[in-house]
């Protein structure tokens, strides 16, 4: 029988308004990979033809973590009657909001962990009232002259969404908050990222990775260096120029040997680094302060940077 692998290199692009949508896509990629791993974990091909997804008997089935896996399982099982198809994710890369979703997906794939808490983070905490910096939050009389403008926009129907009281209240709070500096709290965002990583739970020897044995897995997350650094570029005339650069690419790796030894950058010990990487990768500083992920922004745990990561501040490199 023919055997094929569907190898996926997933790129999660940026976009604040698409963060929740992209999270749904990454969850389906995880569920498809999980179903494929469960099917191909059965060595008896005759048993595969009649098998059902084993996740039905797990507690996660009750809390919404497992739902569409059985559909993907049945689909791959039917395809397997003609062609053995296995789904493998090799690489995940992300920028901006895609860096957050990509990081959580990568950890879930490497250690077969749940992502339900990230959904809760987006739905419960992706809110201006939660993310506003307390020092930037508008008071009762802050920029009072904007209140009649918002009222006129609602009455004129220029912004139909303002007819909803909750939207109108939060829109007013946001536009009357701090101008010319990021109004959102970078510290609060870091705390939420750290909580999302740790809420996935620790990796345990009993959990089977969704990455095949001896198959390397890579996560790439772009990071914006707010301060910048000098980069030498070789051209013709003059032979060298100096250019201010702000881009970094952080790389996280996972690999499990045939003997069962695991080399993973996605363990709970590295939760702080995993939280700081997507926190600092947004290309725009208009919302929350972005760029450097400073150690003091990581809550409750000592910062542990991975060897491949560098954090720059005022000309110094923190390794």
Sine and cosine of phi, psi and omega as CSV:
sin_phi,cos_phi,sin_psi,cos_psi,sin_omega,cos_omega
0.00,0.00,0.61,-0.79,0.00,-1.00
-0.93,0.37,0.61,-0.79,0.06,-1.00
-0.83,-0.55,0.70,-0.71,0.00,-1.00
-0.68,-0.73,0.45,-0.89,0.12,-0.99
-0.87,-0.49,0.75,-0.67,0.15,-0.99
-0.99,-0.11,0.98,-0.20,-0.07,-1.00
-0.99,-0.13,0.79,-0.62,-0.13,-0.99
-0.91,-0.41,0.78,-0.63,0.23,-0.97
-0.92,-0.39,0.94,-0.33,-0.17,-0.98
-0.98,-0.20,0.79,-0.62,0.06,-1.00
-0.92,-0.40,0.87,-0.50,0.02,-1.00
-0.98,-0.22,0.95,-0.31,-0.07,-1.00
-0.99,0.16,0.17,-0.99,-0.06,-1.00
-1.00,0.10,0.26,-0.97,0.02,-1.00
0.52,-0.85,0.94,-0.35,-0.10,-0.99
-0.87,0.49,-0.72,0.70,-0.07,-1.00
-0.94,0.34,-0.26,0.97,-0.02,-1.00
-0.99,-0.14,0.08,1.00,-0.10,-0.99
-0.87,0.49,-0.73,0.68,-0.03,-1.00
-0.93,0.36,-0.65,0.76,0.03,-1.00
-0.87,0.50,-0.72,0.70,-0.01,-1.00
-0.91,0.41,-0.55,0.84,0.07,-1.00
-0.88,0.48,-0.65,0.76,0.05,-1.00
-0.88,0.47,-0.63,0.77,0.02,-1.00
-0.91,0.40,-0.70,0.72,-0.01,-1.00
-0.90,0.43,-0.56,0.83,0.04,-1.00
-0.90,0.43,-0.62,0.78,0.01,-1.00
-0.94,0.35,-0.57,0.82,0.09,-1.00
-0.89,0.46,-0.67,0.74,0.04,-1.00
-0.89,0.46,-0.69,0.72,-0.03,-1.00
-0.92,0.39,-0.64,0.77,0.05,-1.00
-0.89,0.45,-0.71,0.71,0.02,-1.00
-0.91,0.42,-0.63,0.77,0.02,-1.00
-0.90,0.44,-0.67,0.74,0.03,-1.00
-0.91,0.41,-0.64,0.77,0.02,-1.00
-0.90,0.43,-0.67,0.74,0.00,-1.00
-0.90,0.43,-0.62,0.78,0.01,-1.00
-0.91,0.40,-0.65,0.76,-0.02,-1.00
-0.92,0.38,-0.72,0.70,-0.07,-1.00
-0.99,0.14,-0.09,1.00,0.14,-0.99
-0.97,0.24,-0.17,0.99,0.06,-1.00
-1.00,-0.01,0.92,-0.39,-0.05,-1.00
-0.97,0.26,-0.42,0.91,-0.01,-1.00
-1.00,0.10,0.95,-0.30,-0.04,-1.00
-0.91,0.41,-0.52,0.86,0.04,-1.00
-0.92,0.40,-0.60,0.80,0.02,-1.00
-0.94,0.34,-0.51,0.86,0.02,-1.00
-0.87,0.50,-0.60,0.80,-0.09,-1.00
-0.89,0.45,-0.37,0.93,-0.03,-1.00
-0.88,-0.47,0.11,0.99,-0.11,-0.99
-0.97,0.25,0.42,-0.91,0.14,-0.99
-0.87,-0.50,0.35,-0.94,-0.05,-1.00
-0.90,0.43,0.79,-0.61,-0.09,-1.00
-0.97,0.25,-0.14,0.99,-0.05,-1.00
-0.93,0.36,-0.22,0.98,-0.03,-1.00
-0.88,0.48,-0.43,0.90,-0.08,-1.00
-1.00,-0.06,0.12,0.99,-0.06,-1.00
-0.99,-0.17,0.44,-0.90,0.02,-1.00
-0.88,0.48,-0.50,0.87,-0.02,-1.00
-0.89,0.47,-0.39,0.92,0.01,-1.00
-0.90,0.43,-0.45,0.89,-0.05,-1.00
-0.99,0.12,-0.43,0.90,-0.07,-1.00
-0.98,-0.18,0.19,0.98,0.08,-1.00
1.00,-0.05,-0.06,1.00,0.00,-1.00
-0.91,0.41,-0.67,0.74,0.04,-1.00
-0.96,-0.27,0.81,-0.59,0.11,-0.99
-0.54,-0.84,-0.82,0.57,-0.06,-1.00
-1.00,-0.06,0.02,1.00,0.01,-1.00
-0.86,0.51,-0.63,0.78,-0.03,-1.00
-0.91,0.41,-0.55,0.84,0.07,-1.00
-0.90,0.43,-0.75,0.66,0.02,-1.00
-0.90,0.44,-0.59,0.80,0.02,-1.00
-0.87,0.49,-0.74,0.67,0.00,-1.00
-0.91,0.42,-0.62,0.78,0.01,-1.00
-0.89,0.45,-0.75,0.66,0.00,-1.00
-0.92,0.40,-0.54,0.84,0.03,-1.00
-0.91,0.41,-0.67,0.75,0.02,-1.00
-0.94,0.35,-0.65,0.76,0.07,-1.00
-0.89,0.46,-0.57,0.82,-0.03,-1.00
-0.91,0.41,-0.25,0.97,0.07,-1.00
-0.92,0.39,-0.39,0.92,0.02,-1.00
-0.91,-0.42,-0.65,0.76,-0.04,-1.00
-0.63,-0.78,0.80,-0.60,0.06,-1.00
-0.96,0.28,0.94,-0.33,-0.05,-1.00
-0.92,-0.39,0.84,-0.55,0.02,-1.00
-0.89,-0.46,0.69,-0.72,-0.02,-1.00
-0.98,-0.21,0.82,-0.57,-0.03,-1.00
-0.74,-0.68,0.76,-0.65,0.10,-0.99
-0.99,-0.15,0.87,-0.50,-0.04,-1.00
-1.00,-0.05,-0.71,0.70,-0.17,-0.99
-0.66,-0.75,0.64,-0.77,0.17,-0.99
-0.79,-0.61,0.73,-0.68,0.05,-1.00
-0.74,-0.68,0.56,-0.83,-0.03,-1.00
-0.48,-0.88,0.47,-0.88,0.08,-1.00
-0.71,-0.70,0.57,-0.82,0.03,-1.00
0.85,0.53,-0.76,-0.66,0.00,-1.00
-0.88,0.47,-0.48,0.88,0.05,-1.00
-0.92,0.40,-0.45,0.89,0.07,-1.00
-0.92,0.38,-0.59,0.81,0.05,-1.00
-0.91,0.40,-0.78,0.62,0.00,-1.00
-0.89,0.45,-0.64,0.77,-0.02,-1.00
-0.92,0.40,-0.62,0.78,0.01,-1.00
-0.90,0.43,-0.70,0.71,0.00,-1.00
-0.92,0.40,-0.63,0.77,0.04,-1.00
-0.90,0.45,-0.68,0.73,-0.03,-1.00
-0.88,0.48,-0.69,0.72,0.01,-1.00
-0.92,0.40,-0.63,0.78,0.02,-1.00
-0.90,0.43,-0.62,0.78,0.00,-1.00
-0.93,0.37,-0.69,0.72,-0.11,-0.99
-0.94,0.35,-0.52,0.85,-0.07,-1.00
-0.81,-0.59,0.27,0.96,0.04,-1.00
0.76,0.65,0.85,0.52,-0.06,-1.00
-0.95,-0.31,0.38,-0.93,0.01,-1.00
-0.97,0.24,0.42,-0.91,0.03,-1.00
-0.86,-0.50,0.19,0.98,-0.09,-1.00
-0.87,0.49,-0.58,0.81,-0.04,-1.00
-0.93,0.37,-0.45,0.89,0.07,-1.00
-0.93,0.37,-0.59,0.80,0.09,-1.00
-0.86,0.51,-0.70,0.71,0.03,-1.00
-0.89,0.46,-0.59,0.81,0.02,-1.00
-0.88,0.47,-0.73,0.68,-0.01,-1.00
-0.91,0.42,-0.71,0.71,-0.11,-0.99
-0.97,0.23,-0.55,0.84,-0.08,-1.00
-0.99,-0.10,-0.50,0.87,-0.15,-0.99
-0.90,-0.43,-0.20,0.98,0.05,-1.00
-0.98,0.20,0.91,0.41,-0.15,-0.99
-0.65,-0.76,0.66,-0.75,-0.07,-1.00
-0.88,0.47,-0.53,0.85,0.00,-1.00
-0.94,0.34,-0.40,0.92,0.02,-1.00
-1.00,0.04,-0.63,0.77,-0.16,-0.99
-1.00,-0.02,-0.22,0.98,0.00,-1.00
-0.89,0.45,0.67,-0.74,0.11,-0.99
-0.93,0.37,0.78,-0.62,0.00,-1.00
-0.80,0.60,-0.57,0.82,-0.01,-1.00
-0.96,0.30,-0.31,0.95,-0.04,-1.00
-0.98,-0.21,-0.18,0.98,-0.10,-1.00
-0.90,0.43,0.71,-0.71,0.01,-1.00
-0.94,0.35,0.65,-0.76,0.10,-1.00
-1.00,-0.01,-0.11,-0.99,-0.06,-1.00
-0.88,0.47,-0.61,0.79,-0.05,-1.00
-0.97,-0.26,0.07,1.00,-0.02,-1.00
-0.89,0.45,0.80,-0.59,0.02,-1.00
0.71,0.70,0.77,0.64,-0.07,-1.00
-0.84,0.54,-0.46,0.89,-0.05,-1.00
-0.92,0.40,-0.24,0.97,0.02,-1.00
-0.99,0.13,-0.30,0.95,-0.03,-1.00
-0.87,0.49,-0.75,0.66,0.04,-1.00
-0.91,0.41,-0.50,0.87,0.05,-1.00
-0.90,0.44,-0.71,0.70,0.03,-1.00
-0.90,0.44,-0.63,0.77,0.03,-1.00
-0.88,0.47,-0.68,0.73,0.02,-1.00
-0.91,0.41,-0.63,0.77,0.04,-1.00
-0.88,0.47,-0.61,0.79,0.00,-1.00
-0.94,0.33,-0.68,0.73,-0.02,-1.00
-0.93,0.36,-0.58,0.82,-0.01,-1.00
-0.98,0.22,-0.23,0.97,-0.02,-1.00
0.97,0.23,0.25,0.97,0.00,-1.00
-0.91,0.42,-0.58,0.82,0.06,-1.00
-0.82,-0.57,1.00,-0.01,-0.07,-1.00
-0.82,0.57,-0.49,0.87,-0.03,-1.00
-0.89,0.45,-0.39,0.92,-0.03,-1.00
-0.94,0.33,-0.16,0.99,0.06,-1.00
-0.93,0.37,-0.37,0.93,0.07,-1.00
-0.99,0.16,0.79,-0.61,-0.09,-1.00
-0.87,0.49,-0.67,0.74,-0.02,-1.00
-0.90,0.43,-0.70,0.72,0.02,-1.00
-0.89,0.45,-0.69,0.72,-0.02,-1.00
-0.90,0.44,-0.65,0.76,0.00,-1.00
-0.91,0.41,-0.70,0.71,-0.04,-1.00
-0.96,0.29,-0.55,0.84,0.06,-1.00
-0.90,0.44,-0.68,0.73,0.03,-1.00
-0.89,0.46,-0.68,0.73,0.02,-1.00
-0.88,0.48,-0.67,0.74,-0.07,-1.00
-0.94,0.35,-0.76,0.65,-0.08,-1.00
-0.95,0.32,-0.34,0.94,0.03,-1.00
-1.00,-0.07,-0.04,1.00,0.05,-1.00
-0.98,0.18,-0.14,-0.99,-0.15,-0.99
-0.82,0.57,0.71,-0.70,0.09,-1.00
-0.97,-0.26,0.33,-0.95,0.13,-0.99
0.94,0.35,-0.14,0.99,0.15,-0.99
-0.70,-0.72,0.44,-0.90,-0.01,-1.00
-0.82,0.57,0.81,-0.59,-0.01,-1.00
-0.99,0.12,-0.31,0.95,-0.05,-1.00
-1.00,0.02,0.39,-0.92,-0.08,-1.00
-1.00,-0.01,0.90,-0.43,0.08,-1.00
-0.92,0.40,-0.59,0.80,0.01,-1.00
-0.90,0.44,-0.69,0.72,0.01,-1.00
-0.90,0.44,-0.63,0.78,0.02,-1.00
-0.90,0.44,-0.65,0.76,0.03,-1.00
-0.89,0.45,-0.67,0.74,0.03,-1.00
-0.87,0.49,-0.66,0.75,0.00,-1.00
-0.91,0.41,-0.63,0.77,0.03,-1.00
-0.91,0.42,-0.67,0.74,0.01,-1.00
-0.89,0.45,-0.68,0.73,0.02,-1.00
-0.90,0.45,-0.62,0.78,0.00,-1.00
-0.91,0.41,-0.65,0.76,0.01,-1.00
-0.92,0.40,-0.74,0.67,-0.06,-1.00
-0.95,0.32,-0.49,0.87,-0.01,-1.00
-0.92,0.38,-0.32,0.95,0.06,-1.00
-0.93,0.38,-0.33,0.95,0.04,-1.00
1.00,-0.10,0.25,-0.97,0.01,-1.00
-0.98,0.18,0.39,-0.92,0.12,-0.99
-0.98,0.20,0.64,-0.76,0.01,-1.00
-0.77,-0.64,0.45,-0.89,0.00,-1.00
-0.87,0.49,-0.42,0.91,-0.04,-1.00
-0.97,0.26,-0.40,0.92,-0.01,-1.00
-0.98,0.19,0.74,-0.68,-0.01,-1.00
-1.00,-0.04,0.75,-0.66,0.02,-1.00
-0.93,0.36,0.52,-0.85,0.09,-1.00
-1.00,0.06,-0.02,1.00,0.10,-0.99
-1.00,-0.07,0.80,-0.60,-0.04,-1.00
-0.86,0.51,0.47,-0.88,0.04,-1.00
-0.85,0.53,0.68,-0.73,0.00,-1.00
0.94,0.35,0.10,0.99,0.04,-1.00
-0.99,-0.13,0.88,-0.47,0.03,-1.00
-0.96,0.29,0.55,-0.84,0.06,-1.00
-0.80,-0.59,0.67,-0.74,-0.04,-1.00
-0.77,-0.64,0.66,-0.75,0.16,-0.99
-0.89,-0.46,0.77,-0.63,0.06,-1.00
-0.88,-0.47,0.79,-0.61,0.03,-1.00
-0.79,-0.61,0.80,-0.60,0.04,-1.00
-0.98,0.19,0.56,-0.83,0.00,-1.00
-0.75,-0.66,0.69,-0.73,0.01,-1.00
-1.00,-0.08,0.87,-0.49,0.09,-1.00
-1.00,0.05,0.97,-0.24,-0.09,-1.00
-0.87,0.50,-0.58,0.81,-0.05,-1.00
-0.99,0.15,-0.46,0.89,0.00,-1.00
0.98,0.19,0.21,-0.98,0.03,-1.00
-0.49,-0.87,0.42,-0.91,-0.05,-1.00
-0.99,0.17,0.74,-0.67,0.05,-1.00
-0.84,-0.55,0.73,-0.68,0.00,-1.00
-1.00,0.01,0.80,-0.60,0.00,-1.00
-0.90,-0.44,0.80,-0.60,-0.01,-1.00
-1.00,0.00,0.84,-0.54,0.06,-1.00
-0.76,-0.65,-0.31,-0.95,-0.08,-1.00
-1.00,-0.02,-0.82,0.57,-0.08,-1.00
-0.58,-0.81,0.94,-0.33,-0.04,1.00
-0.93,0.36,0.29,-0.96,-0.09,-1.00
-0.91,0.42,-0.51,0.86,-0.02,-1.00
-0.71,-0.70,0.62,-0.79,0.15,-0.99
-0.76,-0.65,0.40,-0.92,0.02,-1.00
-0.95,-0.32,0.79,-0.62,-0.06,-1.00
-0.82,-0.57,0.66,-0.76,0.04,-1.00
-0.98,0.18,0.85,-0.52,-0.04,-1.00
-0.90,-0.44,0.54,-0.84,-0.03,-1.00
-0.80,-0.60,-0.01,1.00,-0.10,-0.99
-1.00,-0.08,0.63,-0.78,0.18,-0.98
-0.70,-0.71,0.50,-0.86,0.11,-0.99
-0.86,-0.51,0.91,-0.40,0.02,-1.00
-1.00,-0.01,0.66,-0.76,-0.05,-1.00
-0.83,-0.56,0.79,-0.61,0.08,-1.00
-0.89,-0.45,0.64,-0.77,-0.12,-0.99
-0.79,-0.61,0.42,-0.91,0.10,-1.00
-0.56,-0.83,0.67,-0.75,0.11,-0.99
-0.36,-0.93,0.68,-0.74,0.03,-1.00
-0.86,-0.51,0.79,-0.61,-0.04,-1.00
-0.99,0.14,0.19,-0.98,0.01,-1.00
-0.91,0.42,-0.40,0.91,0.03,-1.00
-0.99,0.15,-0.09,1.00,0.01,-1.00
0.99,-0.13,-0.05,1.00,0.05,-1.00
-0.95,0.31,0.68,-0.74,-0.08,-1.00
-0.86,-0.51,0.76,-0.65,0.12,-0.99
-0.92,-0.40,0.97,-0.23,-0.15,-0.99
-0.76,-0.65,0.72,-0.69,0.15,-0.99
-1.00,-0.08,0.17,0.99,-0.10,-0.99
-0.92,-0.39,0.34,0.94,0.03,-1.00
-0.97,0.24,0.24,-0.97,-0.01,-1.00
-0.92,0.40,-0.42,0.91,0.05,-1.00
-0.89,0.46,-0.44,0.90,0.00,-1.00
-0.98,-0.18,0.36,0.93,-0.04,-1.00
-0.86,0.51,-0.62,0.79,-0.02,-1.00
-0.90,0.44,-0.69,0.73,0.02,-1.00
-0.92,0.40,-0.64,0.77,0.03,-1.00
-0.91,0.41,-0.52,0.85,0.04,-1.00
-0.97,0.24,-0.61,0.79,-0.05,-1.00
-0.96,0.29,-0.53,0.85,-0.04,-1.00
-0.88,0.48,-0.82,0.58,0.03,-1.00
-0.94,0.33,-0.45,0.89,0.03,-1.00
-0.90,0.44,-0.58,0.82,-0.08,-1.00
-0.99,-0.16,0.19,0.98,-0.17,-0.99
-0.99,-0.16,0.02,1.00,-0.04,-1.00
-0.94,0.33,0.67,-0.74,-0.09,-1.00
-0.99,0.16,-0.28,0.96,-0.05,-1.00
-0.91,-0.42,0.66,-0.75,0.03,-1.00
-0.98,-0.19,0.28,0.96,-0.04,-1.00
-0.96,0.27,-0.41,0.91,-0.03,-1.00
-1.00,-0.08,-0.97,0.24,0.05,-1.00
-0.89,-0.45,0.45,-0.89,0.05,-1.00
-0.82,0.57,0.78,-0.62,-0.07,-1.00
-0.85,-0.53,0.00,-1.00,0.04,-1.00
0.98,-0.19,-0.89,-0.46,-0.09,-1.00
-0.87,0.50,0.75,-0.66,0.12,-0.99
-0.99,-0.12,0.99,-0.11,-0.12,-0.99
-0.99,0.17,0.57,-0.82,0.00,-1.00
-0.82,0.57,-0.59,0.81,-0.08,-1.00
-0.94,0.33,-0.20,0.98,0.00,-1.00
-1.00,0.08,-0.13,0.99,-0.03,-1.00
-1.00,0.00,0.85,-0.52,-0.09,-1.00
-0.99,0.13,0.56,-0.83,0.28,-0.96
0.89,0.45,0.00,1.00,-0.07,-1.00
-0.53,-0.85,0.60,-0.80,0.03,-1.00
-0.92,0.40,0.70,-0.71,-0.02,-1.00
-0.92,0.39,0.75,-0.66,0.06,-1.00
-0.78,-0.63,0.96,-0.27,0.00,-1.00
-1.00,0.07,0.58,-0.81,0.05,-1.00
-0.97,0.24,0.41,-0.91,-0.03,-1.00
-0.85,0.53,-0.53,0.85,-0.07,-1.00
-0.99,0.15,-0.05,1.00,-0.11,-0.99
-0.97,-0.23,0.61,-0.80,0.08,-1.00
-0.75,-0.66,0.65,-0.76,0.04,-1.00
-0.82,-0.57,0.82,-0.57,-0.11,-0.99
-0.96,-0.29,0.62,-0.78,0.04,-1.00
-0.52,-0.85,0.88,-0.48,0.08,-1.00
0.82,0.58,0.61,0.79,0.02,-1.00
1.00,-0.01,-0.22,0.97,0.00,-1.00
-0.99,-0.13,0.50,-0.87,0.01,-1.00
-0.94,-0.35,0.85,-0.53,0.06,-1.00
-0.99,-0.12,0.85,-0.52,-0.05,-1.00
-0.96,-0.29,0.00,0.00,0.00,0.00
